[in-house]
Amino acid sequence: MPCRSESVYAVGNKTDELSQDLPELPTAPNGTTVLVHCRAGFEREAAEELAGQAAARGFKGTTEARPGLALFTPAPPVALARIAAALRYADLVFARQLLFSSALCAGLPVGDRVAPLVAAARAQANRYGEIVIETADTEASKPLLRLCRGLTAPLRQALRSAGLLGDAPMDPAWPRLHITFLQSSSAVVGLSYPGNFSPWPMGIPRLRAARGAPSRAGRKLEEAFLTLLTADEREQRLRAGMVAVDLGAAPGGWSWQLARRGLSVTAVDNGSLCGEVLGSGLVRQVRADGFRYRPARPVDWMVCDIVDRPDRVTDLVVRWFLEGWCRQCIFNLKLPMKRRLETVWRCREVIGATLAAARLRHRLAFKHLYHDRIEVTGYLTRLS
Ligand SMILES: C[S@@+](CC[C@H](N)C(=O)[O-])C[C@H]1O[C@@H](n2cnc3c(N)ncnc32)[C@H](O)[C@@H]1O
């Protein structure tokens, strides 16, 4: 039996060992499983956060963590459209991608994986705008990437022939079909909805190393701009002539990202900045403690990549907003080894509650970016 199109997955609350092999899976008729991709090592945080968001919307269920993935299965089972309308990708810090699935295809025949996958896709929706074939972002899953690449063209062709896939250019109103391979013989068939997914396969942006960039750290800020700001915000709030302060700036990757967009940057760090960054003419260095530095006049942006305790950085961000020193901020919270989810929740609560008490309208978002390691990135902006 290659495919179960109505059903879901064995889940328990076993999270001590992340299982690489698929266990025998019971069927939950008419059910849906929610699947998120995450960084390997953060599966428990992703699963707990997912279950927490589902519980807040009234869904009980069970979670399972697998390498690079977390799953939540509502119990009693619910229709895919119902839970999909309730969960938001943007609110899940540790989710790189958010998918809803009503089908696990197991025992896929080596010679013809396409036919059962198309059948499962048809059972789930009658039209898709695009197809993405992916796997977990783990060392063990790397061999599956070749299979994913090899199947993309034949699957796309078969879906078109079956009338399930629109012709290019894709209609943004249709869901995207996601096939997530767990093993070469088994895949989760799921979908993501417009406005509620990461645009990149497996939630991984492939950002090119820009010429002259002083460090890889700059890609973190670039990804933050792409992930946490809307297209309108990027256009309105990253304009040449704007002014930024970069706390913990050395060797200068973040300052360089700001300067290449034409912003003037004060880079605060006792460490040395790379010559190319200073040579841009838009970056000046101040050797000072970032926790004590204050700007002579309000600036458009404060960004902060200082490696310090998350509550210290949180207090710093709150202070900049209460004092009116900046309009928006991107900051990194370095996470402790334990209680990482609780730390993010606590910092989010402190910022939200303090600014609300000061009647300061704002938007706050966090994401565990692909370029983040044991840290998350926050974006805070005033709403006028
Ligand atoms: C992760 S690095 C920043 C990398 C930088 N964002 C880039 O793109 O190149 C952290 C920096 O914070 C600086 N730092 C640590 N404590 C600081 C403090 N209290 N004030 C200012 N800078 C600090 C360190 O000197 C270090 O250069």
The ligand as an SDF file (V2000), in Angstrom:
LIG
                    3D

 27 29  0  0  0  0  0  0  0  0999 V2000
   28.7920   38.7790   16.6350 C   0  0  0  0  0  0  0  0  0  0  0  0
   29.8900   40.1010   16.6210 S   0  0  0  0  0  0  0  0  0  0  0  0
   29.0920   41.2400   15.5620 C   0  0  0  0  0  0  0  0  0  0  0  0
   29.2440   40.9270   14.1210 C   0  0  0  0  0  0  0  0  0  0  0  0
   28.7330   42.0500   13.2420 C   0  0  0  0  0  0  0  0  0  0  0  0
   27.2850   42.2070   13.3480 N   0  0  0  0  0  0  0  0  0  0  0  0
   29.0780   41.8660   11.7800 C   0  0  0  0  0  0  0  0  0  0  0  0
   28.1740   41.7480   10.9670 O   0  0  0  0  0  0  0  0  0  0  0  0
   30.2500   41.8510   11.4580 O   0  0  0  0  0  0  0  0  0  0  0  0
   29.6440   40.8050   18.1870 C   0  0  0  0  0  0  0  0  0  0  0  0
   30.4190   42.1010   18.4020 C   0  0  0  0  0  0  0  0  0  0  0  0
   29.9180   42.6870   19.6010 O   0  0  0  0  0  0  0  0  0  0  0  0
   30.9640   43.3870   20.1890 C   0  0  0  0  0  0  0  0  0  0  0  0
   30.5960   43.6830   21.5820 N   0  0  0  0  0  0  0  0  0  0  0  0
   30.4870   42.8170   22.6230 C   0  0  0  0  0  0  0  0  0  0  0  0
   30.1030   43.4920   23.7320 N   0  0  0  0  0  0  0  0  0  0  0  0
   29.9380   44.7820   23.3560 C   0  0  0  0  0  0  0  0  0  0  0  0
   29.5480   45.9590   24.0280 C   0  0  0  0  0  0  0  0  0  0  0  0
   29.2060   45.9370   25.3180 N   0  0  0  0  0  0  0  0  0  0  0  0
   29.5020   47.1040   23.3240 N   0  0  0  0  0  0  0  0  0  0  0  0
   29.8120   47.1450   22.0060 C   0  0  0  0  0  0  0  0  0  0  0  0
   30.1990   46.0570   21.3120 N   0  0  0  0  0  0  0  0  0  0  0  0
   30.2580   44.9000   21.9810 C   0  0  0  0  0  0  0  0  0  0  0  0
   32.1670   42.4950   20.0130 C   0  0  0  0  0  0  0  0  0  0  0  0
   33.3610   43.2610   20.0770 O   0  0  0  0  0  0  0  0  0  0  0  0
   31.9110   41.9210   18.6130 C   0  0  0  0  0  0  0  0  0  0  0  0
   32.6190   42.6510   17.6580 O   0  0  0  0  0  0  0  0  0  0  0  0
  1  2  1  0
  2  3  1  0
  2 10  1  0
  3  4  1  0
  4  5  1  0
  5  6  1  0
  5  7  1  0
  7  8  2  0
  7  9  1  0
 10 11  1  0
 11 12  1  0
 11 26  1  0
 12 13  1  0
 13 14  1  0
 13 24  1  0
 14 15  1  0
 14 23  1  0
 15 16  2  0
 16 17  1  0
 17 18  1  0
 17 23  2  0
 18 19  1  0
 18 20  2  0
 20 21  1  0
 21 22  2  0
 22 23  1  0
 24 25  1  0
 24 26  1  0
 26 27  1  0
M  CHG  2   2   1   9  -1
M  END
$$$$
